[in-house]
Amino acid sequence: MNDKINIELLEEFRNGEIDASEVLNYDGTPVSESELIQALEDFEKLTIDLKAVALKKRLEEIHESVNTGERTMVWRRLLVAAAVIALATFAFLFFRPSEPDFADYYTHFDQLITERGDEGTNEQKALAAYSLRDYNKALEIFQTIPRENLTADLSFYAGLSALASDKSALAIEFFERADEQNAVLYKQQIRWYSALAYWQSGHTDTAINLLQKINPAEFEYEKSQQLLVALRKK
């Protein structure tokens, strides 16, 4: 464990209370991206080790308590059974890989575009449904729009609607189309949400590759670093 990094700030970042840029060394100097990722991994290992020590100490206390009384076969069997159950529970809870939750990383993107044209067009209806978080309806309307009428921005929002509707493969298609159409306004967002879509569809390696390309100060950088740590453990 890097003893230069302020542990209290590291834990606050791990809990989502502060941004990565706010994690500092004890002397006030900033922490690099690689140092932060390594520190998070070390922190998780340290937590597991401490819990293991606490469990061992508790078992020793139980053993000592039993030895002070009558050492009957019944008590010895109870002690062994308790130890086996405790160790099995510990192994299940703390040594199995923790599964990151998609809901902890996906958030509704609110910077809604405005489509020109007559009121009541499918483009406007789809965006209105998305704005109301009626993602299934938004996706249904987006899919009625001819491909040639889907601008880069509309393709991006169609991808968001598909992702929120648990249709990750379709979301990837829309995000790729938006990227090919050069959706300049949403380059950073496309990378983040594409990573979520690949992760949701089971393509973890591709998701990790995209997350690694998200730079400090870019969209959802802090979350990308947290998700990187979680996915690398799987």
MOSULJO-V803319 format. One record per residue. RES is the residue in one small letter. SS is DSSP state (alpha for helix, beta for strand, coil for the rest). Layout:
BEGIN
{{RES;SS} {RES;SS}}
END
This chain:
BEGIN
{{m;coil} {n;coil} {d;coil} {k;coil} {i;beta} {n;coil} {i;alpha} {e;alpha} {l;alpha} {l;alpha} {e;alpha} {e;alpha} {f;alpha} {r;alpha} {n;coil} {g;coil} {e;coil} {i;coil} {d;coil} {a;alpha} {s;alpha} {e;alpha} {v;coil} {l;beta} {n;beta} {y;coil} {d;coil} {g;coil} {t;coil} {p;beta} {v;coil} {s;coil} {e;alpha} {s;alpha} {e;alpha} {l;alpha} {i;alpha} {q;alpha} {a;alpha} {l;alpha} {e;alpha} {d;alpha} {f;alpha} {e;alpha} {k;alpha} {l;alpha} {t;alpha} {i;alpha} {d;alpha} {l;alpha} {k;alpha} {a;alpha} {v;alpha} {a;alpha} {l;alpha} {k;alpha} {k;alpha} {r;alpha} {l;alpha} {e;alpha} {e;alpha} {i;alpha} {h;alpha} {e;alpha} {s;alpha} {v;alpha} {n;alpha} {t;alpha} {g;coil} {e;coil} {r;coil} {t;coil} {m;alpha} {v;alpha} {w;alpha} {r;alpha} {r;alpha} {l;alpha} {l;alpha} {v;alpha} {a;alpha} {a;alpha} {a;alpha} {v;alpha} {i;alpha} {a;alpha} {l;alpha} {a;alpha} {t;alpha} {f;alpha} {a;alpha} {f;alpha} {l;alpha} {f;alpha} {f;coil} {r;coil} {p;coil} {s;coil} {e;coil} {p;coil} {d;coil} {f;alpha} {a;alpha} {d;alpha} {y;coil} {y;coil} {t;coil} {h;coil} {f;coil} {d;coil} {q;coil} {l;coil} {i;coil} {t;coil} {e;coil} {r;coil} {g;coil} {d;coil} {e;coil} {g;coil} {t;coil} {n;alpha} {e;alpha} {q;alpha} {k;alpha} {a;alpha} {l;alpha} {a;alpha} {a;alpha} {y;alpha} {s;alpha} {l;coil} {r;coil} {d;coil} {y;alpha} {n;alpha} {k;alpha} {a;alpha} {l;alpha} {e;alpha} {i;alpha} {f;alpha} {q;coil} {t;coil} {i;coil} {p;coil} {r;alpha} {e;alpha} {n;alpha} {l;coil} {t;coil} {a;alpha} {d;alpha} {l;alpha} {s;alpha} {f;alpha} {y;alpha} {a;alpha} {g;alpha} {l;alpha} {s;alpha} {a;alpha} {l;alpha} {a;alpha} {s;coil} {d;coil} {k;coil} {s;alpha} {a;alpha} {l;alpha} {a;alpha} {i;alpha} {e;alpha} {f;alpha} {f;alpha} {e;alpha} {r;alpha} {a;alpha} {d;alpha} {e;alpha} {q;coil} {n;coil} {a;coil} {v;alpha} {l;alpha} {y;alpha} {k;alpha} {q;alpha} {q;alpha} {i;alpha} {r;alpha} {w;alpha} {y;alpha} {s;alpha} {a;alpha} {l;alpha} {a;alpha} {y;alpha} {w;alpha} {q;alpha} {s;coil} {g;coil} {h;coil} {t;alpha} {d;alpha} {t;alpha} {a;alpha} {i;alpha} {n;alpha} {l;alpha} {l;alpha} {q;coil} {k;coil} {i;coil} {n;coil} {p;coil} {a;coil} {e;coil} {f;coil} {e;coil} {y;alpha} {e;alpha} {k;alpha} {s;alpha} {q;alpha} {q;alpha} {l;alpha} {l;alpha} {v;alpha} {a;alpha} {l;alpha} {r;alpha} {k;coil} {k;coil}}
END
